[in-house]
Amino acid sequence: QEQVGSLKRLHREDGPAVESEIEPLYFLHGVLVPAFAVVKPEAITLGHIEQEYNAEVRRIMLTRFGQEKYLLESGTAPCHQDDFGTLYRRKQPNDEDLVMVKVVNSTPEPDGTFKDYFLRVPPLIQTAHQAVAWTFALEPKGYGPLVET
């Protein structure tokens, strides 16, 4: 079980949350999910996610699959790019759009390369600048660093 405030929800990440002689039941964050989403999340495919009608189940499968991986493997094209990053938007049936901004870490890795990061932002975001500003709780006009460290 998982406790959220005063609520208790069925949750188990490594097996059935409810054992039964008829059928074990698998729950994540209180949502009934297919067994493979718990016991073999690496088996989740784009097809599983895109064919799932239930938005809560789809969100859980998407999280376990990886949001960044989903955007890239689904062929989602950037919808906006500027000096602050690259914005991606993927429509989700019966749910809000998945919107993420790809940014480049300004601190080099030990080998001298620069790592990309994908950050989820609200679906109302329209530009990469707006998305990055949002991650700092700022409006775009208030976000324009002169130096990044």
N, C-alpha and C positions, 0 to 999 in steps of 0.2 A: 504494500500500500504506500501511497504517496500522500502527504498532507499538504494542502494548500489553504492557508488560513484555517478556518474551522472545518473545511471539507476534507474528507478522505476519499481518494480516488484509487481505483485499481491500477497497479503499475508494477511491472517486472521486466527488466531489460535482458534477462538471460534465460527465460523459460516462461511457461504458462503462469498467469496470475491466478487462475482458477483451475484446479485439478478436477477432472470429472471422468467417470467411467465411460461416459458417452463420447465426450470430446473435450480436450483441454482448451481453455480459452486464454487468448493472449491480449493483454491490455498494455498500452503505453499512455501515460498521463490521462487515464480514465477512458481512453478510446479503444474499442474493440478493433484489433487489427489482424490481418492474416498472419499465421504462424511464422512464415518465412521472414516477415518484417522484423521479428524479434530474434529468432534463432539463427537466421542466415541473412542478415541485412545486405551483405555483399551480393546477394542474388537479386536484389531489387533492380529493375531495369527502367529505362525511359518509358517503355510501353506500360509497365505496371503503374507508373505515376500518371501518365497521360490518359490512361483508360479508367482510372479510379474516379468514380462519380462523387463519392463522399469527400467533401472538402477537408474534413478533419483527418481522415485516413490518408488522403493525398498529402497533406502538410507533414504528417509524421513520416511517411515514406520519403518525401522530398528531403526532410532534415537528415534522415538516416543515409540517404543516397549521397547527399552533399549538394547544397544550393549552387555553389560555384561549378561543380562538376556537371550538374543538370543544365545550367546555362550553356556551358561550353559544348557538351555532348549533344544537346538538342539543336545546336546550330543557331542559337539566338544571336542575331546580329545587333551590333551596337545601335542605339537610337540617338545618341548624342555624344559628342567628344569635344573637349576643350583642354586648356592647359592644366586643368585640375584633375582630369581623369576621363574615363569612358563609362557611359551609362548604358545599361542593358535593361530591357523590359520584356517580360514573357507573360502573355495572357494565360490566365488560369480559369478553366470553366467553373462557374458557380463560386468564384472566389475573387479576391483582389489580385491584381497583377503582382508578379514577382519582379521587383525592381532592385537592382544592385549597381553599385558604382565600383569600377576597378581603378585602384590607385596604385602608385608605385612608391614603395618605401624609400624615403630619401636617405636612409642610412644603409651603406653597402654591407652586404654579407661578407664573411671572412675571405671568400674567394674573389671579392670585388664586384660581384653581380648585385643587381637590385631586385628585390622580391616584389611580386605583385600581390595585392590583397583585394578581395571582393568584400564589400560592406553592404548589407541590406539596408535599404532606405524606404520610407513610405511611398506608396504608389502615386501620390500627388506630385512627387518630384519630377521635374521636366528637363533639368540640365545637370551635367556632371558638377558644375560649380555649385549649384543649389544643393546637390546631394552631399558634397564634401562639407559645405558650410553647415548643413543640417547635423552632421556627425559631431560638430562642435557646438551645437545648439545656437547657431548664428544664422542670420539672413545672409544671402550672397554679398550684399553691399558691405557687410561687416566682416567678411572673410576674404583676406587677400594678403597672405603672409609675404613678407619681403625676403625672409630667409627661412629655409626648412632645416631642422636638425633631427 
